[in-house]
Amino acid sequence: MAESEILESITEHERILQEIESTDTACVGPTLRSVYDDQPNAHKRFMEKLDARIRNHDREIEKMCNFHHQGFVDAITELLKVRADAEKLMVQVTGTNRRLQDAGKEVTAQTEEMIRCRVQQRNIATTVEKLQLCIPVLEMYSKLKEQLDSKRYYAALKTMEQLENIYIPRVSKYRFCQIMAETLPKLREEIKEISMSDLKDFLESIRKHSDKIGETAMRQAQQHRTFNSAVQKQASMGYGKPLYMLNGKAPSPESGVALELGVDEEEEHDDEVLTAQDLVDFSPVFRCLHIYTVLGDRETFENYYRKQRRKQARLVLQPQSSMHETVEGYRKYFNQIVGFFVVEDHILHATQGLVTRAYTDELWNMALSKIIAVLRTHSSYCSDPDLVLELKNLIVIFADTLQGYGFPVNRLFDLLFEIRDQYNETLLKKWAGVFREIFESDNYSPIPVENEEEYKTVISRFPFHDAEIEKQQFPKKLPMSQSVPQVYIQVKEFIYASLKFSESLHRSSTEIDDMLRKSTNLLLTRTLSSCLQNLIKKPHIGLTELVQIIINTTHLEQACKYLEDFITNITNVSPETIHTTRLYGLSTFKDARHAAEGEIYTKLNQKIDEFIQLADYEWTMSESDGRASGYLMDLINFLRSTFQVFTHLPNNNNDHAAMSGKVAQTACMSACKHLSTSLTQMLLDSGLKQISMGAIQQFNLDVMQCELFASSEPVPGFQGDTLQLAFIDLRQLLDLFMVWDWSTYLADYGQPTSKYLRVNPSTALALLEKMKDTSKKNNIFSQFRKNDRDKQKLIETVVKQLRSLVNGMSQHT
């Protein structure tokens, strides 16, 4: 065991020695450390082993030295011999070197100078090369500054782009280029701000110039329409040469530019056509658009531009509160709107996408709704038809102008139909005043004509033809009053005024004819009819005036067919057309005539009431005066003179004769019935408590005068005693009391052959009770007289029987 350990130790020491011999000295440490890491006392054995190895090597060195010693001695001997020659050579080399050094000093100096010049030359070449790279950058930057100073911002941006992409990258390591590169974004922002400021100035400019732009565009559109009409007329007359040109070309509705107008060619070439770009400099918006496009911020610019234009649109569409007062207010409003959309149309066609057709259509639809609402509101305040007509013309020109720029305007023409109704309303109000003035100034007497000239003057104003009157000698009178031709002329003037609004509405002749007829019908059935009705109801219009009004309405009714012919001649639409509206003047004048007739009856009755209010009966008189009352005789005389007026009613033909007779008969019958009723009510008045037989006799005398008047045929045409029947009820009542025939009345009551068939028991009872009270109070001693006692008993008996009849009638009812 110990031997094996010793062997292993020897082997390990041998290995360590080999490593020491073969390993670099710097790496011996780990090897030696392993000696001390082994068993105890191992280093002693290793030292022994090491000493043995050293002795072995010393023996080998000694052997080798002994082997080479002679050669070494010989070499030393040889070296000593060479030593002397080497010293000589050294002296020669040193001398030669000294001489060479002395000779090379000048060459060295020149060589160093040459090297220094070559370095300088290289530096200069490098500097020139770098300067050649930097000079274009500086030149471009200088050019950029000049462009900025001259406000050529779009070119400046292009220059910046070249600097950034081409020039600065070549010399980016230099500090001035870095400063320059840092400056360029700031310059871009400055350009954006400056261009945006220019855009704001432009927006303010077009806001100020919109009025002028719109005025020019609308004037040119109006000239376009005027000369289109002239061309149509010229074509219809056979002329071939056009009267107008548009920039040397035929005009088109989509051109959106002005017309050059003129009669001769020189004027056409001399006239300058103004367009939107002539009035406004659009370069700021184009420049700003290009700048933002180059900067990659076009969307921001588009949004800003559209937002600002929307705000301007709202301002333009906001009318002045007093716009409706004058046509200039409307004109300025339209000019601003047209100017706004002319500018937008120019921007649409001059730029690529700054505004789109969809955007302009949306903006126009918004504006159109606002415009229609504004016009609908403000036009409703207009009471002057001339102002409404001018507004209509402005709307037509406004619509034609914007239609020429491609904007849809159908809703504006629909609005015109609403305004047309309002225009008709204002016309109707105006003509209502005209008719009132005519009626107020009329003297309501037939028109006198002294000679042929005056007669022709009248019939030239009014279609009057009467063979009998034409045969009469001058001077003569026409049956109607002055208001008839005046009304007829004013109706024609109304038709002309209504026609003015229908022009330029792009409607067919049939539609225009229908509009004219409908508006004329409104004038006749509403305005004229209302004026006639009001005229008839006026308190100062007497019976004579009412009779003349009946005559006038008859002639106006006959003139309606001439009004229809008048409209037909204007519109060239045959009256036989299936959809042609007829004039309702016949019914209008018939209604007015009936109202006049009714007013005649009413005024007659009122006059009768006035006379009856003058009655002053002494109801307790013992006997009558023997003659009729004065108020009644005055009333009868008034009725006689009044019914003579009816001879003036038109009776030139059978229809007029029948009509005049009917009116006179109706008036007379109405007057008699009203008189009879009024007299009966006077007898039965609840305020009248007592009636004597003398009062009954006096009343009977007055009724007899009424019957005499009725039998005198105050109006021809009554058959037999027809007019007297108006007093039959009163007559039978008075006869009953005058004759005191109560037995016959009570016996025959209810029989169709009764002598007092029309006497109502309640009427007889009321009157009899008034007489009963009188009989009681007439004389306090009447009860002692046999006749009076018998009469009183009879009255009481009759009263009881009449009351039973009245009660029986009420129960039966």
GIZI-V352300 format. One record per run of one state. SS is the DSSP state (a for helix, b for strand, c for the rest). FROM is the first residue (numbers start at 1). TO is the last residue. Records with the same first field share a line. If there is no record, write none. Layout:
SS: FROM-TO / FROM-TO
This chain:
c: 1-1 / 23-24 / 38-41 / 150-152 / 172-174 / 238-243 / 247-248 / 250-259 / 262-264 / 271-275 / 280-282 / 295-297 / 318-322 / 326-326 / 351-356 / 380-384 / 405-409 / 442-446 / 450-451 / 462-466 / 472-475 / 479-481 / 503-508 / 538-542 / 559-559 / 572-584 / 613-629 / 649-653 / 684-692 / 712-722 / 740-741 / 749-760 / 779-781 / 785-785 / 813-813
a: 2-22 / 25-37 / 42-149 / 153-171 / 175-237 / 265-270 / 276-279 / 283-294 / 298-317 / 323-325 / 327-350 / 357-379 / 385-404 / 410-441 / 452-461 / 467-471 / 482-502 / 509-537 / 543-558 / 560-571 / 585-612 / 630-648 / 654-683 / 693-711 / 723-739 / 742-748 / 761-778 / 782-784 / 786-812
b: 244-246 / 249-249 / 260-261 / 447-449 / 476-478
